[in-house]
Structure formats: C-alpha cells, structure tokens
Amino acid sequence: MPNASEQALFEIVQQAVVHVLNRKVELNENTSLSQEGLDSITTVRLLVELEKKLNIQFQEEHLSLDNFASIRSIINTLDHYGVTA
Amino acid sequence: MSAKVVVLVESGNHAYEIRDLTQAGYAVVYMTSGMYRNVQEYLDMAVEVIRDKKLFEPEFFERQMEELERKYAVACVFTTGDFMIPLVTQYCRKKGYHNLDPELAQSLRNKHAFREKQTELGFKTPAFRLCRTIEEGEAFLAGMNKAIVFKPVNGNQSEGIRLIYTSEELREAYETLKLLSRFTKGVVENSAFLLEEYVPGPIYSCEFIKDHGGVHMLGVTNRYLGEPPSFVESGFIFPYQGAETEAVIKETYAFIERFQFDFGPCHIEYIMDNDGQLFILEVNPRLFGFPCYWLINQAMSVNIFASITSLFETGVFTANTQAAKVATLFEYYPPTQGYISIDIQSIPSSEEGPVWVMNHAPQSRFVSSTSSNNDTLLSVLTCADTEQQCIEMAQSVCESVEVTVRTKPKVPYLV
C-alpha cells in the first residue's frame, strides 16, 4: 500500500497538477485549482496522472470537481485509497 | 394550503429554477448528480436536495423517486439538464406524469439516432457517419476532404464538440471524449462518436412549448456564434425579427409534425447555409440554456420556469407568449491565455432588469482557451423596446468594464 511523507505527497500531487496544466505555476495546498484553469476534462487528466503515479484506481464516486478543488482536497481524497501523508 | 411539490432533476440553469419556483409558491425537491455547478443559495431554498452521482443509474433514480413519492404528494417531475431527459421521461410515462414521449426523447438525445430519423422523415442533413474507431473517423475525414464536426453521440451542451481538419485533431477530440465519458460516469458514451460535414453559416434557434392543446411559439433567437474550432456562442437577440424568422418557424412546425413532438418545452438550433437552406443542428427538449431564461422573462414579462412547471403539472401552458420587449445577451470570452480578472463595480446591474451583468472572473483566474460555454468571463444582458437600444445599452456596459490580463509571451519555436 502506498505511503509517503506529507511533503512528498504534496510534491507528487503538485507535479501531477503542473503536468496536466502544462505550464509553470506556483501552488500551495489551498490554491484553487479551478482558478488555475482546471476544468472537468483536465480534472480527469489529473486523475489519470495520479492513478499512474500512485498505482491506484479512483472510484467513480470520488470523481467530482469538489474532490479536486485544491491539492489539500486531493490529498484528503487520496486518504480513501490508503495514500496518506 | 401546503405548497405543491415539484421534483426537479438536474438543473441546466445552476438551480435558478428552485428560486423562481419557490417564489411562485411551489416546494421544490432537487435531485442532482453534483457534476455541474449549482448556486448554493438556491439549493438552500429546496425542501430537500438529493445529491448523488448514481442518479444516472436507472434503478437508483427510480428508487429515489419512489421514496419521494411516499414522502410527498408529487405534482410533477421534470429536468432542464440534457443528461437526465431519457430517464425522467421514461419514469413520467410509467407513472402517468405529463412529459415528452420517452422514445422521442431518446432519439433526440442520441445525435446519430436523430440524424437517421431526420433522414427517414425527409429532412435535409449534413453528411454524417457514426464511427467506432479512429480509423473509421480518418477514412470519413479523408473522404470529405474538408472540415468536419466531431460530436459525442450523447453529450451535454457544447462539451466535446470540435471542428476537425486533421487526423491529429481527430485523435485529440477522441481522447477528450474518453475523458468526458469517465467524468460523467459513462453517461457520455465513448464507444462511438459522430462525424458530420461542417456547414458554415448563421445560427438561429427556435423555442416553443407543446401542450395537449397545441403549439405555443415563444420565438426565434438570432445567434452570433464564436469562431471555430469551439463553437461557443457570444451573442443572442430574442425575439429576433429578421427575414429568416419565417423560414425558421416554418421548419419548426415541420419538425413538430413529422417527429410528432407531443409535449413540453423545446429548443431547436438551426444553421443556414449560403443557399438559404436550413439544417437542424440539434433539438433539445428543454428551453435554451442559462442564462437565456432571462431573455424570455424580460421580453414577455413572465416567470418562464414557473410556467413550465405549471405545464408539467397540468398539461396546459397558459403564460403570455407575446413579446412586448426585446432582450439580448452578450458573452465575452477570453481574449488570450493568461490570468484574467474583470472589474464591473461601477456598473448598475440587477436581475430585475433592464441591465444584468454577471461577472464570471471577479478574481484573477487562469484561462487557456475557449472550449465550451462555461468559459465565458462576462455575461451582459439587456432589455429594451428595440434591438438597437439593447445593443447600445450592452455597448455602454462594455465600455465601463475593466479587463485585466496578466500573461507571458511564448517563443514560437518551442515544441
């Protein structure tokens, strides 16, 4: 089961967000990702990227814009999959 | 006397209906998948909100409805969102609520089935093909040797629709479809897509209501469409009074008759080619999307959501359909990629009219491109005695708006 320190998990999620946004962007854990351009399509791209990086499979009920609103909310969602800080 | 209970299933208007129906004396139960933005203030006005992504599953939906019927005396059930139209109409038919024929709803919802039905009924259509693989799509693209339109078979509003010139663009559109399908829990199908010949030309739409007594024509909207490849609207005039109106209304009556459209509100989009030939782009058994309800309300002095609810409750549409005024909507889309914010503080605006301005970028927000109607930054709605007055009011608003863009240059050689 994946495990990582808080900083390491933050960096993994941050890198995934930067990857799907396809540009340099400074993010803290509460930055609104929709303000940074994350929409329904890029949210799914982000989800796929996180699935690859963390070797997990998101369940459909977690696939909502709320769960991907910020790095903090993503980290909270990852908690359901045993990926904890 | 207790309020009549209405079940609204997935709003296509950010839940504004709940507010208007509550003001009209209805008690609203709202069912939503939670996938699209709803205004929390209006959700709070509902007597109950059921929020679950399983809403798209027929068994779950039916179970929820039956529970609600045990709890409330439900007066009517309807949806203003595209996704739920087949399920809601099937349920209404089964339980005896007024609503559209579910078989017709399904054939309007599935864009390929709709094109086939159109052909069968003698309507002119652009060349089209249902494709199940990229290779099939590439063969159609090569055969057409000109731009084609990629459409999800059963998408929502303009999501996923793209103008395609190359195989690479086709692959990108297909990739986006797969992502869209996953986001919608498979409701948007990814096993097939529709490719159509691109017909350039001006766009019109027609709104009407069919009740058990006949057709109530609300009017034609002239639509200024944004540039390809994304097809997002940027201007509407309602009711449009130009010379094309007669042909649009005539074609709408032909649709109602040949498709045997039996009940409810309906929005038909048309494109007129260079020879003046009208093509139906699509038909949605609801009125045009947010915030166009405002145009009808202002032009006709009605509460259109309440009137439609009364229609679903009684089977009869009784609201005024004579427009005493003209209303317009102007949408402003991102001019470039970057962080954009808009200041409209000095502009007097009210949903009561005659000028209503919605700022979708009050705080700096990153925008990359215009890919759907949701990317609008500013909506300017005006109502006046004439079209010209409306346009002048909108222009006056735009002159007072401050758009701040923070962007970075790009080196063109960088891959």
Interface residues (C-beta under 8 A of the other chain):
Chain A: L21 V25 S34 Q35 E36 G37 D39 S40 I41 T43 V44 R45 L47 V48 E60 E61 L63 S64 L65 D66
Chain B: G34 M35 R37 K53 K54 E159 T176 L179 L180 R182 F183 K185 Q363 S364 R365 F366 V367 S368 S371 N374
